[in-house]
């Protein structure tokens, strides 16, 4: 069973519907108007999908205690940033309790490719809860501008393959020998319900991208 936190254009749920018609899906989208637009203009058919129009964290707390998911995808955004209450250590603990054995959480993040301090803080926070946290990067996007999309995957085991390719993207795991020194040098806080300065961690966008390399 898969849970999507944030509907948007319902791109991922629609793709899962097409490729895995027997898969059970739950989509939590706080704004019912977003769902209505997806149905009217983005070919979204809610048949067979459990829709919950409420905050993602609230939805998780309201579900029966024994409900578990194989995959949870975080795709809720406020402008370019994830809502602060969906990136904290307490939220990570809630996610961990909701995952079935062998399950994982995947979070889309947008940050600077030159100095992604919010990304570093997110990774440092989720490492407090999950046994394994990976950062996936799109090599072409990372080298083309100051703003990049990252995918953080958290679970109890590593992904089975280190890279994925399609006609438009080349996704690879950011090597630990490169990521870890940058993370250590960043001096970012662990994000908690009491202190999650997401806006302060995301700088103004610059004009140059930084390649995947060790800090000098």
C-alpha positions in Angstrom: 0.0 0.0 0.0 1.3 3.5 -0.9 0.6 6.8 0.8 1.1 10.1 -1.0 1.2 13.3 1.1 0.3 16.1 -1.2 -1.7 15.6 -4.4 -0.8 18.5 -6.7 -1.5 17.5 -10.3 -1.7 13.9 -9.0 1.0 12.9 -11.4 2.5 10.1 -9.3 -0.9 8.6 -8.3 -2.0 8.6 -11.9 1.2 6.9 -13.0 0.8 4.3 -10.3 -2.8 3.8 -11.4 -1.7 3.1 -15.0 1.3 0.8 -14.1 0.0 -0.9 -11.0 -3.8 -1.0 -11.3 -4.1 -3.5 -8.4 -2.0 -1.3 -6.0 -3.8 0.3 -3.1 -3.3 4.0 -2.8 -4.1 6.7 -0.2 -3.7 10.3 -1.2 -3.8 13.1 1.4 -4.3 16.5 -0.1 -5.2 19.4 2.2 -7.1 21.4 -0.4 -10.1 19.7 -2.1 -9.9 22.4 -4.8 -6.6 20.9 -5.9 -8.2 17.5 -6.3 -11.1 19.1 -8.3 -8.6 20.8 -10.7 -6.7 17.5 -11.2 -9.9 15.8 -12.1 -11.1 18.5 -14.4 -7.8 19.3 -16.2 -5.2 16.6 -15.4 -7.1 13.3 -16.2 -7.2 12.2 -12.6 -9.7 9.5 -11.9 -10.1 8.9 -8.2 -11.7 5.4 -8.7 -10.0 2.9 -6.4 -8.0 5.6 -4.5 -8.7 6.6 -0.9 -8.7 10.4 -0.8 -8.4 12.3 2.4 -8.6 16.1 2.3 -6.7 17.1 5.4 -3.2 17.9 6.6 -0.8 15.0 5.9 0.6 14.8 9.5 -2.9 15.0 11.0 -4.1 12.2 8.7 -1.3 10.0 9.9 -2.1 10.6 13.5 -5.8 9.9 12.9 -5.4 6.5 11.1 -5.8 3.3 13.1 -2.6 2.5 15.0 -2.0 -0.7 13.1 -2.2 0.8 9.6 1.1 0.5 7.7 2.4 1.5 4.3 5.0 0.0 2.0 5.8 3.4 0.5 5.1 6.9 1.7 5.9 9.8 -0.6 6.2 13.3 0.6 5.2 15.8 -2.1 3.6 18.7 -0.2 5.0 22.1 -0.9 4.5 25.7 0.2 6.0 27.6 -2.7 9.4 25.9 -3.1 9.8 24.6 0.4 8.2 21.7 2.3 6.0 22.8 5.2 8.1 22.9 8.4 5.9 20.5 10.4 6.5 17.9 7.7 10.3 17.8 8.0 10.9 17.5 11.7 12.3 14.7 13.8 8.9 14.1 15.4 7.3 13.8 12.0 10.1 11.3 10.9 9.3 9.2 14.0 5.6 9.2 13.0 6.5 8.1 9.5 8.8 5.4 10.8 5.9 3.9 12.8 3.7 4.0 9.8 6.0 2.0 7.5 5.6 -1.7 7.0 8.8 -3.9 7.4 11.0 -3.1 4.4 9.1 0.0 3.6 10.6 3.4 2.8 9.8 7.1 2.8 10.6 9.3 -0.3 10.6 13.1 0.0 10.9 15.6 -2.9 13.0 18.6 -1.9 13.9 21.8 -3.8 17.1 23.6 -2.7 20.2 25.4 -3.9 22.6 23.1 -5.8 25.5 25.4 -4.5 24.8 25.1 -0.8 21.7 23.1 0.0 21.5 23.8 3.7 17.9 22.8 4.1 18.7 19.5 2.4 21.6 18.9 4.8 19.4 19.7 7.8 16.7 17.4 6.6 19.2 14.5 6.1 20.7 15.1 9.5 17.3 15.1 11.1 16.0 11.9 9.4 19.3 10.1 10.2 18.3 10.4 13.8 15.3 8.1 13.1 16.0 6.0 10.0 18.8 3.5 9.7 19.6 4.5 6.1 19.0 7.9 4.4 20.0 8.5 0.7 20.0 11.6 -1.4 19.2 11.1 -5.1 20.2 13.9 -7.5 19.5 14.5 -11.2 22.9 15.0 -12.7 21.7 17.0 -15.7 19.5 19.3 -13.5 22.2 19.8 -10.9 24.6 21.1 -13.4 22.2 23.4 -15.2 21.2 26.0 -12.7 21.2 27.2 -9.1 18.0 25.5 -8.0 17.8 21.7 -8.0 15.3 19.0 -7.1 16.6 16.3 -4.7 14.9 13.1 -3.6 15.6 11.9 -0.1 14.9 8.2 0.5 14.7 7.0 4.1 14.4 3.4 5.3 16.1 0.6 7.1 18.1 -0.6 4.1 19.9 0.8 1.0 18.3 1.0 -2.4 18.9 -2.0 -4.6 20.4 0.1 -7.4 22.6 3.2 -7.3 21.1 5.0 -10.4 18.0 5.3 -12.5 17.7 6.7 -16.0 14.9 7.8 -18.3 14.6 9.8 -21.5 14.8 13.0 -19.5 16.7 12.4 -16.3 19.8 10.7 -14.9 19.2 10.1 -11.2 22.0 8.8 -9.0 22.7 8.4 -5.3 24.9 11.2 -4.0 28.0 9.2 -2.9 28.4 9.1 0.9 32.1 10.0 0.6 31.0 13.3 -1.0 27.8 14.0 0.9 29.0 13.2 4.4 31.9 15.7 4.6 29.7 18.5 3.1 27.0 17.6 5.7 29.5 17.7 8.6 30.9 21.1 7.4 27.4 22.7 7.0 26.8 23.0 10.8 23.0 22.8 10.3 20.4 22.2 13.1 18.4 19.1 13.7 14.8 20.1 12.7 12.3 19.7 15.5 8.7 20.8 16.2 10.2 23.5 18.4 12.8 24.7 15.9 12.5 24.2 12.1 13.8 27.3 10.4 13.2 26.1 6.9 13.0 29.6 5.3 16.3 30.7 6.9 18.1 27.5 5.6 17.1 28.2 2.0 19.2 31.0 0.6 18.3 33.4 -2.2 19.0 31.6 -5.5 22.3 32.3 -7.1 23.3 32.0 -10.8 25.8 29.2 -10.8 25.4 25.5 -9.9 27.9 23.5 -8.0 28.9 20.1 -9.3 29.0 16.9 -7.2 32.4 17.2 -5.7 34.1 17.1 -2.4 34.4 20.4 -0.5 37.8 22.0 -1.0 
